[in-house]
Amino acid sequence: MSAGVQSMQQDLLTTVDRVCEAHCDRALREAAEAGTWPAALWEAFEEVGLPRAALPESAGGAGLDFADAMLALRRSAFHAAPVPLAETILAGRMLHAAGLEVPAGAITVAPVVLVDSLKVNSKTVTGEAHRVPWGDQCSHAVVAGDDEIGLVSATSIATERNLAGEPRARLRFDSAPLVAFARLPGARARLELEGALARSVQMAGALERALDQALGYANERVQFGRPIGKFQAVQHMLAILAGQVAAAIAAAEGGVEASARAPDEFAVAVAKSRAGEAAGRGAEIAHQVHGAMGFTREHSLHYCTRRLWSWRDEFGNESYWQQRLGRKVAAAGADALWPMLTRS
C-alpha cells in the first residue's frame, strides 16, 4: 500500500472519529434505542458524504474505492453509531448496479429474512418483509425480487428491536406503487450477499472496539497490587481476543477486496462465517476480562457486544454460510478446492 493511500485512509478514519466524537455519545445512543432518530449524527455523516461513499461522483457519490467506503463503515461500527449507514450504502450499490438514481436520505432494504419474498413488477411491489433494518425511520426502501429491484416509499406497520436496540420493522406492501424499477439479474441473491458482507465489516469494527476496551480495562484495573493485564491468564485471554479480531478483519477485508464490483459468493461466505464466529468468542472474552463491571448497563462495553450478538444472526448466521461454503466446495470437486482457496 502506497504512502498516499495510507494517508488518505487515515484521513477517512479521522473524519469518522471526529464526527462520532462530536455527535455519538451515550445520551444519543440511549435516545436512539428509545426510538429517537439521531438527526444530528446522520446529518454530520451526510455532510462528509459517508452514506454515498461507495457511489461514483457521476452518481452523486464521494467516488471512494469500495474498500475505503467499507473502511469508513467499519469505523462507524467501532463507535456503535446508531444509524442505517450500512443499509444506505448497500441500497445505493444495488440501485447504481441497476442503473437507477439514488435518492437523498436514509434508505433501507427488503427482504432481509431468508424465508421472506416480495413480488416486484414494473409498477408495484406486493408482500410482507419482517425485521427490516431501520424500516420505520427510512423514507425509502430498496425492494428485491428474484431478478428485479424497485424503490418504494417505506411504511412500517410494526416495529421491534434487535438485541442492540436497533429498530427492525415489519413492512407490508399491497401493490404499493414503485418510485423506480429496473431489472437486475439475481437481485434477491445479491441483496443477501451485500447484506452479509456489510454485517461482516461492521462486526470487524465492533470487535476492534471490544479489544480496545478490554486492553484499556486490563491495564487500568488493579488487583493484588498490579494491573490485571499483568497476569498470565488475562494476557492469554487478550491474546485469543486479538487473534479473533485479526481473523475477522482479514476475512472481512478479503470479502471486500473480492466484491469491489459485485459481491463474490465464496469470499462473502468466508467473511460472514468467520466474522460471526469471532463475534461470539470475542464478545465472550471481552466480558470475561471486564468481569462483573462489563455486564452493567452503565459500562459502555455492551454497545459493541450487543451489536456483535445481533449482527452475527442477520443476513444468515455463521452456520448458514458455512453450509453454503460446504455445498459450493463439494459441487466444484476436490481438484478445484486449492485453486479456490489461493485465487488472487
C-alpha positions in Angstrom: 0.0 0.0 0.0 1.4 3.4 -1.0 2.0 6.2 1.5 -0.6 8.3 -0.3 -3.3 5.6 0.1 -2.4 5.1 3.7 -2.6 8.8 4.4 -6.0 9.1 2.7 -7.4 6.2 4.7 -6.1 7.7 7.9 -7.8 10.9 7.0 -11.0 9.0 6.4 -10.8 7.3 9.8 -10.0 10.6 11.4 -13.1 12.1 9.8 -15.4 9.3 11.1 -13.7 9.6 14.6 -14.3 13.3 14.6 -18.0 13.1 13.6 -18.6 10.3 16.2 -16.8 12.1 19.0 -18.9 15.2 18.4 -22.3 13.5 17.9 -22.3 9.9 19.1 -22.2 10.0 22.9 -24.0 7.8 25.4 -27.0 10.1 25.5 -27.5 9.9 21.8 -27.2 6.1 21.8 -29.7 5.7 24.6 -32.1 8.1 22.9 -31.8 6.1 19.6 -32.6 2.9 21.5 -35.7 4.6 22.8 -36.8 5.4 19.3 -35.4 8.9 18.7 -33.9 9.4 15.2 -30.3 10.6 15.7 -30.7 13.5 13.3 -27.5 15.4 14.2 -25.3 12.3 13.7 -26.9 11.4 10.4 -26.6 15.0 9.1 -23.0 15.1 10.1 -22.4 11.8 8.2 -24.2 13.3 5.2 -22.1 16.4 5.3 -18.9 14.4 4.8 -20.5 12.1 2.2 -20.4 8.8 4.0 -23.9 7.5 3.1 -23.0 7.9 -0.6 -19.3 6.9 -0.2 -19.5 3.9 -2.4 -21.1 5.7 -5.3 -19.1 7.3 -8.2 -19.1 11.0 -8.5 -21.2 10.8 -11.6 -24.0 9.3 -9.5 -23.7 12.0 -6.8 -21.3 10.0 -4.6 -18.0 10.6 -2.9 -16.2 8.4 -5.5 -14.2 6.4 -2.9 -13.0 2.9 -3.7 -15.3 0.3 -2.3 -12.6 -0.8 0.2 -12.4 2.8 1.5 -16.2 3.1 1.9 -16.2 -0.2 3.8 -13.3 1.1 6.0 -15.5 4.1 6.9 -18.4 1.7 7.7 -16.1 -0.4 9.9 -15.1 2.6 11.8 -18.7 3.7 12.3 -19.3 0.3 13.9 -16.3 0.8 16.1 -18.2 3.8 17.5 -21.5 1.9 17.6 -23.1 4.7 15.5 -26.9 4.1 15.7 -27.7 5.0 12.1 -28.5 3.0 8.9 -25.2 3.7 7.3 -24.7 0.1 6.1 -28.2 -0.2 4.7 -27.9 3.1 2.8 -24.6 2.2 1.3 -25.9 -1.2 0.4 -29.1 0.2 -1.1 -27.0 2.7 -3.2 -24.9 -0.1 -4.6 -28.0 -2.0 -5.6 -29.6 0.9 -7.2 -26.5 2.0 -9.1 -25.9 -1.6 -10.3 -29.4 -1.5 -11.8 -28.8 2.0 -13.4 -31.3 3.7 -11.1 -30.9 7.1 -9.4 -30.1 7.0 -5.7 -32.4 9.3 -3.7 -31.2 11.5 -0.8 -31.6 10.4 2.8 -31.5 7.2 4.6 -32.5 4.1 2.7 -33.2 0.5 3.9 -33.5 -2.8 2.0 -36.0 -5.6 2.0 -36.5 -8.5 2.3 -33.7 -9.4 4.8 -35.2 -12.5 6.4 -34.4 -15.6 4.3 -37.9 -17.0 4.2 -39.5 -13.7 3.1 -40.2 -12.9 -0.5 -41.6 -10.0 -2.4 -43.3 -9.8 -5.8 -41.8 -6.9 -7.7 -43.1 -5.9 -11.1 -42.6 -2.8 -13.2 -45.1 -0.8 -11.3 -45.8 -2.3 -7.8 -44.5 -4.4 -5.0 -46.5 -6.9 -3.0 -45.7 -9.0 0.0 -44.5 -8.6 3.6 -41.0 -8.2 4.9 -40.0 -8.8 8.5 -37.2 -7.3 10.6 -36.3 -4.7 8.0 -33.4 -2.7 9.5 -34.5 0.9 10.3 -37.6 0.3 8.2 -39.6 2.7 10.4 -37.1 5.6 10.1 -36.0 5.4 6.4 -38.1 7.3 3.8 -37.3 4.8 1.1 -36.7 1.1 0.8 -35.0 -0.9 -2.0 -37.1 -4.0 -2.6 -35.7 -7.0 -4.4 -37.5 -9.7 -6.3 -35.7 -12.6 -7.9 -34.4 -10.6 -10.9 -35.9 -7.2 -10.2 -35.4 -4.3 -7.8 -37.6 -1.3 -7.1 -37.6 1.8 -4.9 -40.6 2.3 -2.7 -41.7 4.7 0.0 -41.3 2.7 3.2 -44.3 2.4 5.5 -43.9 0.4 8.7 -46.9 -1.4 10.3 -45.0 -2.7 13.3 -41.5 -2.2 14.8 -39.5 -4.3 17.2 -35.8 -4.1 18.1 -32.8 -6.3 18.0 -30.7 -7.0 21.0 -28.7 -3.9 20.2 -31.8 -1.7 20.4 -31.7 -1.1 16.6 -35.2 -0.9 15.0 -36.4 -3.8 13.0 -39.7 -3.1 11.2 -42.3 -5.1 9.5 -43.3 -3.7 6.1 -46.4 -4.7 4.2 -46.8 -3.9 0.6 -50.3 -4.3 -1.0 -49.5 -3.5 -4.6 -47.5 -0.5 -3.4 -46.5 1.9 -6.3 -42.8 1.9 -7.1 -40.8 5.2 -7.3 -38.4 3.4 -9.7 -37.9 -0.1 -11.2 -35.2 -2.0 -13.1 -34.2 -5.5 -14.0 -31.3 -6.8 -12.0 -30.4 -10.4 -12.6 -30.1 -12.3 -9.3 -31.3 -9.2 -7.3 -32.5 -11.2 -4.3 -29.3 -13.2 -4.1 -27.2 -10.1 -4.5 -29.1 -8.4 -1.7 -28.3 -11.3 0.7 -24.6 -11.2 -0.3 -24.3 -7.5 0.0 -26.0 -7.5 3.4 -23.8 -10.4 4.7 -20.7 -8.5 3.6 -21.8 -5.3 5.3 -22.5 -7.1 8.5 -19.1 -8.8 8.4 -17.4 -5.4 8.0 -19.5 -4.0 10.9 -18.7 -7.0 13.2 -15.0 -6.4 12.5 -15.3 -2.8 13.6 -17.3 -3.7 16.8 -14.7 -6.4 17.6 -11.9 -3.8 17.3 -13.7 -1.7 19.9 -14.2 -4.7 22.2 -10.5 -5.4 22.1 -9.6 -1.7 22.6 -11.9 -1.6 25.7 -10.6 -4.9 27.1 -7.0 -3.8 26.7 -7.7 -0.5 28.4 -9.6 -2.1 31.3 -6.9 -4.7 31.8 -4.3 -2.0 32.1 -6.4 0.1 34.5 -8.0 -2.4 36.8 -5.6 -3.2 39.7 -5.9 -6.4 41.7 -3.4 -7.8 44.2 -1.3 -4.7 43.7 -0.9 -4.7 40.0 -3.0 -4.3 36.8 -4.9 -7.5 35.9 -3.3 -7.3 32.4 0.0 -8.3 34.0 -1.5 -11.7 35.0 -0.7 -14.5 32.5 -4.2 -15.9 32.5 -5.6 -12.4 31.4 -2.8 -12.0 28.9 -3.8 -15.3 27.4 -7.4 -14.3 27.0 -6.4 -11.0 25.5 -4.1 -12.8 23.0 -7.0 -15.0 21.9 -9.3 -12.0 21.6 -6.7 -10.2 19.5 -6.4 -13.3 17.2 -10.2 -13.4 16.8 -10.2 -9.7 15.9 -7.4 -10.1 13.4 -9.2 -13.1 11.7 -12.4 -11.2 11.4 -10.7 -8.2 9.9 -8.8 -10.3 7.4 -11.9 -12.2 6.4 -13.9 -9.0 6.0 -11.2 -7.3 4.0 -10.9 -10.3 1.8 -14.6 -10.2 1.1 -14.5 -6.5 0.4 -11.5 -6.9 -2.0 -13.2 -9.7 -4.0 -16.5 -7.8 -4.1 -15.4 -4.4 -5.4 -17.7 -4.6 -8.5 -20.3 -7.1 -7.2 -20.4 -9.5 -4.2 -18.3 -12.6 -4.5 -20.2 -15.6 -3.0 -17.2 -17.5 -1.8 -15.4 -14.5 -0.3 -18.6 -13.2 1.4 -19.4 -16.7 2.8 -15.9 -16.9 4.3 -16.2 -13.3 5.7 -19.6 -13.7 7.3 -18.9 -17.2 8.8 -15.5 -16.2 10.2 -16.6 -12.8 11.5 -19.7 -14.4 13.1 -17.6 -17.0 14.8 -15.2 -14.3 16.1 -18.2 -12.2 17.3 -19.3 -15.0 19.6 -15.9 -15.8 21.0 -14.7 -12.2 21.1 -17.7 -10.8 23.0 -17.4 -13.6 25.5 -13.7 -12.9 26.2 -14.2 -9.1 26.4 -16.9 -9.6 29.1 -14.7 -12.1 30.9 -11.8 -9.6 31.1 -14.2 -6.9 32.3 -15.7 -9.2 34.9 -18.9 -8.0 36.6 -18.3 -4.4 35.5 -18.7 -5.3 31.9 -22.2 -6.7 32.4 -23.6 -3.5 33.8 -25.7 -1.0 31.7 -23.5 1.8 33.0 -20.4 0.4 31.3 -20.1 1.1 27.6 -18.9 -2.4 26.6 -22.4 -3.5 25.8 -22.8 -1.0 22.9 -20.4 -3.1 20.8 -21.1 -6.6 22.2 -24.9 -6.4 21.8 -24.3 -5.3 18.2 -22.0 -8.3 17.7 -24.6 -10.7 19.0 -27.3 -9.1 16.8 -25.3 -8.7 13.6 -24.0 -12.3 13.6 -27.5 -13.6 13.0 -28.6 -11.1 10.4 -28.3 -12.0 6.7 -27.5 -15.6 7.7 -25.5 -16.7 10.7 -22.2 -18.5 10.5 -23.8 -22.0 10.3 -25.8 -20.9 7.3 -22.8 -19.5 5.5 -20.6 -22.5 6.4 -23.1 -24.8 4.9 -23.1 -22.6 1.7 -19.4 -22.9 1.6 -19.5 -26.6 2.0 -22.0 -27.1 -0.8 -20.1 -24.8 -3.1 -16.8 -26.6 -2.5 -18.4 -30.0 -2.8 -20.1 -29.0 -6.1 -16.8 -27.8 -7.5 -15.0 -31.0 -6.7 -11.7 -31.8 -4.9 -9.5 -30.6 -7.7 -11.0 -27.1 -7.5 -10.5 -26.6 -3.8 -6.9 -25.4 -3.8 -7.3 -23.0 -6.7 -10.4 -21.7 -5.0 -8.5 -21.0 -1.8 -5.4 -19.5 -3.4 -7.0 -17.3 -6.1 -5.7 -13.8 -6.2 
